[in-house]
Structure formats: C-alpha cells, structure tokens
Amino acid sequence: MPIPDLDAALTGARLVEEAGALLTFGEDPERMVAHAFERLGQLVPYDLATVLLREGEGLRVAYAVGPLATPQLSEALIPVRGNPRLQNALKARSKPATFEEDDPGEDTFHGLLDMPHGHSCLVAPLRSRGETFGLMTLDAMVCRQYPESVLHHVGVFASLLALGLKQAEHLARLAERERNLAEEVSYFREVQRRDVLQEPLRAESPAMRGILDQLRQVAATTATVLITGETGTGKEKVAQTLHHLSPRREKPFIKVNCSALPATLIESELFGHVKGAFSGAASARKGRFELADGGTLFLDEIGDLPLDLQPKLLRAIQEKEIDPLGSEKSRRVDVRLVAATHADLGAAVAGGRFREDLFYRLSVFPIHLPPLRERPDDIAALAEGFLDRFARENRRAPIHLPESVRDQLEAYAWPGNVRELHNVLERAAILSAGRELRLPPGALPSRGEKTGKPPTWEAQEHAYLERLLRHTHGKIAGANGAAALADMAPSTLLSRLEKLGLQPRDFREA
C-alpha cells in the first residue's frame, strides 16, 4: 500500500538534520544505530531494520532492531554468493533498492526468518572511501510502495549512518591505541625503576658514597644538576638514580644524547614542532621537553648542543616555557633538568663555544663523577652486579667472581671506565664455561705489567683507542662503530685520534 504524504509528516530536510546528529552522539555503536533507526522509522515504518557488515564471502548481522529482531539473527552470517539480490545491492553506489517477490535470488533472511508473501524489503549500501562495507536493510510485513523522494532520503540517511559507524570504529581504535600506549608507558617506567633497583648505583668507595649523599640532598628539590666526568663513568646511571630518589619518580625519565642528533633536528627533538613547520612536518609532534612534563629530562653530552640553540634552552630552564618550531604560542612545561658532559664546559665558555649564562644556570648543583681508576673499591661491586644481571638475562647459573680475577680487575687502570669494564666482563662471561669467571688471555695487562711508574693518561687512552680501532677494523661512525662503542661523537673521536697520531685506515685490514 502506498505511503501517504510522507513529506508532510517529516520533510527530507528535517530527516537529514536529525540523521546528522548521529555523528555527534558520542555513544557506543549499538545505541547510535538504535537511535538512528528510531528516527528513520518516522519516515519508513519497518518491522525489522538491520546493519549487515561484510565478512569474508558473506554479510554478518551486526545490528538488528524492530519486532522481528530475534536472538537467532544476532551475529548470523548471510551468504552473498549465489544471491543476485545482495550482489546487486552491494554494487549499488548510493540509491537504495527495493526487492519484489519475483526478483531473482533468495530473500535476505531466508532460513532465518519466516517472512510472509508480499512483504517489503528496502536495501541501501553503506559506503566509505569509495568502498561498500555493508548494507542497511528495512523489512516490513506488509507490501509498501516507496516514492522517489523517500528513496532519496533513505539513501542520504544510509550515507550518514555509514559515516557514524566508521567514526565509531575509528574512535574505538583510537581508544584501544591509547590503552596500549598507556600500558607501554607504564611498562617502560616499571623497567626503568626495576633497572635502578636491581642494579643500583654502586657506592663502595668514599668518593661514590659522597656522591650518593649529594644525590639524596638534591633529589627533593627542583634544582638543575650538572654531572661531569669522563666518558663511560656512569653519568646516566647517576641521573637515573637522582630521578628515582626524587618525588618525580612516578613521572617520565626522558633522555637525549645531544651529540647523537644532527644539528638540523635537535631543536625539533627538544621542543617539538607544529604541522607544516618545515618540509616533511606532515603532523605536529611533541618534543622531549613536553614528553618529560612532570618528570626529569636528562641531556647527555650537553657540551655538543649547538650554540644557536643554547638561548632557547636557557629560556626553557628559566621561564619553564618552550616554543615549538612553527608555533606562535609558548607552552608551559614542568621539567627537572639534569645535564651531563665529559667536556670541560669552562674551557668551552672561554673559547666561545658555550654560553656563560647557560653554563652557570646548568651548574646550580654540580656533581663530578670520578673515573674508575680513582675508585677501585667500586670495581668488585660493579663487576658482581653486572654478572648477576648477565646471568638473569641469559638464564644462566650465577657466575662467581674469584678473588684472583677481582685482583686483576682492580689492578687495571680502565681508561674506558665502567663501560670498558662491562665489555670485558661480558666477553669473559660468554667464554667462561663453568660457574667461575675466567678472563680470556689478553683481556687485561698482567699484574707484572703494573710494576714501576704508572703509565700516563695519554698512553692509556692511546692503548684503549688503538684496541678499539682494531676491534672495529677502523670503522668510526654508524652501528658498532668505534664512536658508538666509546659513546663519543664521531667528530670528537676523530679529533682525539688525530691528536694521538692514530689513523683509522691503518686498521681497516687488521
């Protein structure tokens, strides 16, 4: 039977307006679909309204409302192959189709519902980005005739419903991604805490006990801390310990190696950028200052920070504000700054390579980390802590440090400091078959080599760098290069090699 003057009851314009509200409900998809069909029922009375979503070779009943929406319909899979009605509906661009009894193909819900002869069936495609991802169906127990205006409005409604469904899908994915990211952040923070607790800062020597006392004193404050010391002495471990002792321990600990980032990228890495700030900035990105908000930002090798970027860092420290690249608006940040360097910043200031005002602002609370050769009392504790971690990570039985090996370790000058100690121990642990650590031949100078006057620091550095170049076959930059193993900037390493008369090319065939 024909539908009476539908335009008078509810104009197409009002239908579109109400349907547009689907996109702003902010509800879960099931409630959104129920509200959508409630509105649509004012225009096209139905006994069953469904949303069918493509799944493999069939259509899954995702949502069903109305008197005929029985439990057996829920999640039912309707085959498409061999059914011209559904195949044609899926090929349609936008206009809804009405099925007659004598149309080829089975009824949409054949075998699931017992529909009377002469019932109405109206189907509209659900499309997104040029693809049909499902169908909207409207079934009535009586035969109805739908004028072109109604078919047009139903088509518009189906398009809006498709947008609402896709929006809900994307929001669900974003929510899941946020949950995953939150879990990852929580996991990595727990790893950081566990690393500090399982392998704490070793303080057996008087010098290191004094440093630990300093960390306890300054941890509760917001003062900027500058950690100085030779490469490989454990400055990052000191910074991690400071963060763990502070009230910010539950917030992020973010680290940046200023020597490892190209000068063209370091500003964006530190302060972030807005979309379109430079070529390739397809989206906005937070910098390390914002990522560390509420926590601690550790700037390693601060002496390598470009001179033209130092005023911006000084402002961030003093004003607690940053200016992302391309942004006209400053952003407030609450960050505890810890900086570290192996360089002589005082000499850099005198040479015009480092701003004097930034130097004084960074060194509010300076902590100097002595080299390992000046604190031999820490060597055994460092070695035992490393061997315990090595055994856990590699699922090996505990590795004992014999007294004879401990004496050898304490007799060596360790030009590479804690990092070199760890490298020697790792190789020895791999080669030790039993439960006792044994140093392989040539790992360290013998005790007899220690007699007489101790070698100069330059001689020890020469020996270390020579051994490092031999190990890397003269490779300086990149993964497993000498600079990475020594934790130095390639330019700094090349400068030291030139001063000591070492040429990387002499080791390339070694």
QUIMO-V66599 format. One record per run of one state. SS is the DSSP state (helix for helix, strand for strand, loop for the rest). FROM is the first residue (numbers start at 1). TO is the last residue. If there is no record, write none. Layout:
{{SS | FROM | TO} {SS | FROM | TO}}
//
This chain:
{{loop | 1 | 1} {strand | 2 | 2} {loop | 3 | 5} {helix | 6 | 9} {loop | 10 | 11} {helix | 12 | 24} {loop | 25 | 28} {helix | 29 | 40} {loop | 41 | 47} {strand | 48 | 55} {loop | 56 | 57} {strand | 58 | 65} {loop | 66 | 70} {helix | 71 | 73} {loop | 74 | 76} {strand | 77 | 79} {loop | 80 | 83} {helix | 84 | 91} {loop | 92 | 96} {strand | 97 | 99} {loop | 100 | 119} {strand | 120 | 128} {loop | 129 | 130} {strand | 131 | 140} {loop | 141 | 144} {strand | 145 | 145} {loop | 146 | 147} {helix | 148 | 198} {loop | 199 | 205} {helix | 206 | 219} {loop | 220 | 224} {strand | 225 | 228} {loop | 229 | 234} {helix | 235 | 245} {loop | 246 | 252} {strand | 253 | 257} {loop | 258 | 262} {helix | 263 | 271} {loop | 272 | 272} {strand | 273 | 273} {loop | 274 | 284} {strand | 285 | 285} {loop | 286 | 287} {helix | 288 | 291} {loop | 292 | 295} {strand | 296 | 300} {loop | 301 | 301} {helix | 302 | 304} {loop | 305 | 306} {helix | 307 | 319} {loop | 320 | 320} {strand | 321 | 322} {loop | 323 | 324} {strand | 325 | 325} {loop | 326 | 330} {strand | 331 | 332} {loop | 333 | 335} {strand | 336 | 341} {loop | 342 | 344} {helix | 345 | 350} {loop | 351 | 355} {helix | 356 | 362} {loop | 363 | 364} {strand | 365 | 368} {loop | 369 | 371} {helix | 372 | 374} {loop | 375 | 375} {helix | 376 | 393} {loop | 394 | 399} {strand | 400 | 400} {loop | 401 | 402} {helix | 403 | 411} {loop | 412 | 416} {helix | 417 | 431} {loop | 432 | 435} {strand | 436 | 436} {loop | 437 | 446} {helix | 447 | 450} {loop | 451 | 456} {helix | 457 | 472} {loop | 473 | 481} {helix | 482 | 486} {loop | 487 | 489} {helix | 490 | 500} {loop | 501 | 503} {helix | 504 | 507} {loop | 508 | 510}}
//
